[in-house]
Amino acid sequence: MQNIELKVKIKDARAIRQRLSQTGCRFVWTMRQVDRYFKYPGARLKLRDVAGHYHELIFYQRPNQRRSRLSTYTVKRLSARDARTAHRILNQLFGTLAIIRKRREFWRYKHTRIHLDTVAQLGTYLELETIARSLSVPAARREHTTIKRLLGLDASRAIGSSYSDLLLHMQ
């Protein structure tokens, strides 16, 4: 699958929540997530635990650019037992790169997933992921541009790397 993705460092989460509500975005849920990134060459591979409710194995590739960019990804939902097995195998194969703990507020605008993330040791970020499944990539780009404009996102605060990269650069 593919999406158009952007990550922006946020100063005022309260103001963003207000803009989300005012622009017709729909609040979906808030959950705690733990992402275990593995040292996988040439792409990103992580195992996600969503507050003990479910687990996902996520593989994705995208350029590290400080602007909206196309991401190609695969997500496989796992049982708790399969997640433990996958963790053991992936850790043996590749080793753990980083563990990211975050509180995620999930909002939706049409085909765009909006994540307001409070990430341990890193701060607060807004992620936009406009899904190009039922939309063409050009249509997804148009929707993505619309929601960026509606939210008044500051392009100068865009982040080109993953949370794991940000955490590693701090250490």
Rosetta blueprint (number, residue, H / E / L):
1 M L
2 Q E
3 N E
4 I E
5 E E
6 L E
7 K E
8 V E
9 K E
10 I L
11 K L
12 D L
13 A H
14 R H
15 A H
16 I H
17 R H
18 Q H
19 R H
20 L H
21 S H
22 Q H
23 T L
24 G L
25 C L
26 R E
27 F E
28 V E
29 W E
30 T E
31 M E
32 R E
33 Q E
34 V E
35 D E
36 R E
37 Y E
38 F E
39 K L
40 Y L
41 P L
42 G L
43 A L
44 R E
45 L E
46 K E
47 L E
48 R E
49 D E
50 V E
51 A L
52 G L
53 H L
54 Y E
55 H E
56 E E
57 L E
58 I E
59 F E
60 Y E
61 Q E
62 R L
63 P L
64 N L
65 Q L
66 R L
67 R L
68 S L
69 R E
70 L E
71 S E
72 T E
73 Y E
74 T E
75 V E
76 K E
77 R E
78 L E
79 S L
80 A H
81 R H
82 D H
83 A H
84 R H
85 T H
86 A H
87 H H
88 R H
89 I H
90 L H
91 N H
92 Q H
93 L H
94 F L
95 G L
96 T E
97 L E
98 A E
99 I E
100 I E
101 R E
102 K E
103 R E
104 R E
105 E E
106 F E
107 W E
108 R E
109 Y E
110 K L
111 H L
112 T E
113 R E
114 I E
115 H E
116 L E
117 D E
118 T E
119 V E
120 A L
121 Q L
122 L L
123 G E
124 T E
125 Y E
126 L E
127 E E
128 L E
129 E E
130 T E
131 I E
132 A L
133 R L
134 S L
135 L L
136 S L
137 V H
138 P H
139 A H
140 A H
141 R H
142 R H
143 E H
144 H H
145 T H
146 T H
147 I H
148 K H
149 R H
150 L H
151 L H
152 G L
153 L L
154 D L
155 A H
156 S H
157 R H
158 A E
159 I E
160 G L
161 S L
162 S L
163 Y H
164 S H
165 D H
166 L H
167 L H
168 L H
169 H H
170 M H
171 Q L
